[in-house]
Amino acid sequence: MDHHDDPSALDIVIVPPTHDLGDGFQVRRALPSRQRRMVGPFVFLDQMGPHVFEPGRGLDVRPHPHVCLATVTYLFDGEILHRDSLGSVQAIRPGEVNWMTAGRGIVHSERTDSLLRQGRSNLFGLQCWVALPSKHEETDPTFAHIEAGALPFIEAEGVEARVVAGSFWGRRAPVGTLSDMFYVDVRLKAGARIAMPPEYPEQAIYIVEGRLDLGRDGVFEPGQLVVLKPGAEVMLGAPGPGPTRIMLLGGEPMDGPRFLSWNFVASSEDRIEQAKRDWKAGAFPQVPGETEFIPLPESQGKPVRYP
């Protein structure tokens, strides 16, 4: 068979819009998008930066609530100080993982530490939300920090990969996920290639830096989310001139639709409306030592149903 007849491995390519949060700090939101709401349990994927904060400036995400999801923070550059209503105080640095399971409810803040603000500081990373299976949505909130050295490391010719969460290429990350999923940081030197097998029904590739060559499907640019067709095996290549960095992500499809509104994701609309009422009423636990909080936005319509 002539390879021109080969079907494409691509389901959809998402080019996320960029939002400026002030001071030129930009965020790209690849999920959810109008084209695709979720990939496996991933319902939200934000790229923060790359950004340089001037002295005296930094990230200041005031305390805000989550329910029925897990947040996953992973940095390529810089540092964020995480504080939550369990009393956790944890700096995260490149290659480490902060995995916060909101369950029945948690509140957290994310800031640049005061020491770092004395000079210029960089920030570049990804934050994801992972929906929890409905039977685990109301689990007790937990927070886990995993050091870079504890993550499974895979090396091949010109390729370095770290399994950040879940399981891929036969290696499992230590963080306790509640569903079958994978999240992998892959670095390719120019000219290097590695096969991405179809281990899960829903798989995608987010291009962080450099360009990604997917053979007959073409070459893709940083900031794009390439969602693969179920069962597609692709060869990941770095066409150069420099290295390529990508995140592989996905998993089993969710066990039913999810609703999303503001910082809340749940399998029922009523649960989200309850969370909004609780936040307005001050019924969530507080982050020790913090008095600020993000108020519930006034313009809250009905929760959006996914998929």
N, C-alpha and C positions, 0 to 999 in steps of 0.2 A: 504493500500500500504506500502510495506517495505521501510524504509527511504533510503536504499541503492539505490533505483531507483530515488530518488529525483535529479532533475537536479542541477548542480552547479549554484550558484549565480554570479560566477566570469566571467567577460568578458576577462580580461587580467590582469596580474600582471607585473608591470614595476619595475625593479631594476636599478635605475639611476646610471650612471657613476659619479665618483667624480673627480673634477678638482681642482688643486692647483693653487690659484691665487698669490702665493708668500708668504713667511714667514710662510708657513704651513697653511694659511687660505684656507679652502676647501669649495667648493660649489658643491652640488648635484643637477643635473637638471633632474627632473622627467617628465616635459613637456617642449617642445615637445620631443617625442621619436619616434624611427622608428616604434614602435608597435602602438603608438597612438599619434596623433597630438594635439587633443583638447578634453576637457571634458566640455560640455556646452560652455560658453564663455571663459573658461580658456585656454589660448594658451601657457602659460609659467608658470612654477613652479620651483623655485630655493630654496633650503635650504642653508642658510649661516651659517657656523659653525656647532656645537659649537666650539668657538675658544677663546683663551686667548691672547690678544695683550700685548707684553712687554712694559714697560714705553718708551715713545717717539714714539710708533707705533700706528697704527689705520687704520681704513677704509678710503680710499681716492678714491672715485669714482668721477672723474672730471666731469664737466658739459658735458652733452650729450643730444641728442634730442629724442623725441617720437612723433608719430602721430597716430591718429585713434584708440587709445587704452586707458585703464586706468591701472595705476600701483597701486598695493595694498601691503603695507608693514605691517608686523605683527611680533612683537618680543616676544620671550620667555625669553630672558636674554639680558642685555646690553642696549645700547642707540645709535641712529644714528641721526645726525643733517641733516635735509633736507633743501635745498635752491632751489628755482626755479625762472624762468623768470617772474613770476607774482609778485615777491617780497616776497613770503612766506619764512619765516625762522622758522622752527619748529623741535624741538627735539621730537623723538618718543621713548617711553619706553614700557616695557612689558605690554601686554594687551590692548594697544592703537592701533588705526588704522590711517595710513596715506593713503588716497585715492586720487590719482592725475589723473584727466581726461585730457589726452593730447589733444583730439579733433583735431583741425586743426594744432596744433603744440605747444610744450612746451619744455623747457630745464631745467634739474635739476642736482644737485650734491648731493652726500650722503657721509658724512664724520663722523669721530670720533671727537668730540669737543676737542679743545686744552686743556681744564681743565682735561678731562678724560685721556689725554695722559700723564699726570704727573705721574700716577701710572699704574699698570696693569689694563686692562679692558677686560670684557667678551663681546662676541657677539654671539647670537644664534637667528635665526628667519627665516621667509619665505618671499620671494617676488614673487608675481604673476603678470602676465599681463592678463587683461580681454579685449577681443575684443569688440569693440562697434558695435551695430547694424548699418547697412550701412546708414540708414537715419540720424543717430546721429554722424557719423564719423567725420564730419567737425564742430562739436559743439565748442563753445568757451572753451578754456582751463580753468579748475578750480582746486582748491586744497582744500581738507577737512581733518581736524584732529578731530578724535573722541576720547574722554577720555574713559578709561576702564569702568568707572562707568555708562556711557551712553549706553553701549551695553546690550541687553537683556540677562538676566542670568537665566539659568534653573538648578534646583537642584532636584536630585532624590537620592535614596539610593546609596551612594558610587560614585555618578556621579555629575560632575559640567560641565556645557556647556555655552559658550558665542557665540551668533550669531554675527559674525564679519561683515558680509555684506549679503544683501538679506534677505530671509525669510525661516525659517525652524521650525518645531515643533510648528507652529502657532505664532511664534514670529518674528518680523521684526526689523532689525538693522536700525539706523537712517541715514546711509550714502545713498545718492541718486544714486542708480545704474540705468543704462539705459536699462537693460534687466532682465528677470526673472532668478534669480540665487540664490545660497546659499553658504556660507562659514562659517563654525562653528568650534570652538575650543572646544574639548571634553576631559575631564580628568576623568579617571576611576581608582578607588582604586582597588587593587588586589581582584579578585573575583566578582567585580561589572559587571553588564550587562545592556545594554539598546538597544531597537529596533531602527533600522534606517529604516523608512518607505520609499517607493518609491514615493517621492513627485515630482520628476522631471524625464524627460526621460533619462538624462545622469547624473550619480552619481558616485563618487569615494571617496576613503578614503586614506589619506596620513598618514603614521605612523611616528610620531615625536620621541617619546621615549617609551621604554617598548615594550611589544609584544602584538599583537592583535589576539584574538581567534575568528574565524568566523565559529565555529561549524564544520559541516562536510567538509567545504572547507579548514580547517586547521588553523595553527598558523603562523602569519606573523611578520617579523622583522622590526626594525626601518629603515627608509629611503626607504621603498617600497610604491609604489602607486598601490592600488588595485582598478581597474575599474570594476564596477558592470554591470551586464546585465540590460537592460531596464525592469522596473517592479519588480526587485528583492528586497525583503525585507530581511534584514539580522539582526542577533542579534550580537551586538558588545560586546565582553567580554575581560576582562583583566585577563589573566591566571596567572599573578604573575611572580616572587615573588614580584616585586615592582609595582608601578602604571603604567598606560598606558596613553599616550597623543597622540591624533590623530586630524587631520583636516578633516572635511567632506566638499566636494566641488562638484560643478556641476551646472546644470541648463538646460534651454531649448537649443536645438541645435542651432547653428548659422544660420542666414538667407542666407546662401550661403558660398562659399569657402573664405578663407583668404590667403593672401600672406604674407610671413615673410622674412625680410632681415635685418640683424644687429639689430637695436633698433626700427625698423619700422614694423607695422602690418597694413594691409589695405585690402579692398575688391577688389582693382584693382592694378595690377602690375605697371601701369603708375604712380599711386599716390606715390608709394614707390620710383620709379626712380626720381620723382620730389622732394621728400623729401631729397634724397641723394644729388641732385644738389643744393638744397637750403642750406643744411648744409655745403657743400664744398664752396659755395659762401658767407657764413657768413650771410645768409638772415634770420636765426632764431633769435628770441629775445635772449638777453643775461641774465645771472643770475647776478643781481646787486652785485658788490663787488668781482666778480670772473673773473680772466683773463685767466685761464687755460681752455682747452677743450679737449675732446677726438676726434682726427681726424677720418674721415671716413676711415675704413680699405681699403687698396688698393685691396685686393683679394676678391672683391665683385662679386660673380656670379649672375645669375638670381635669383630673389626672389623665395622661395620655396612655392608651393601651398598646402594649407591645405583645406579639408582633402585629 
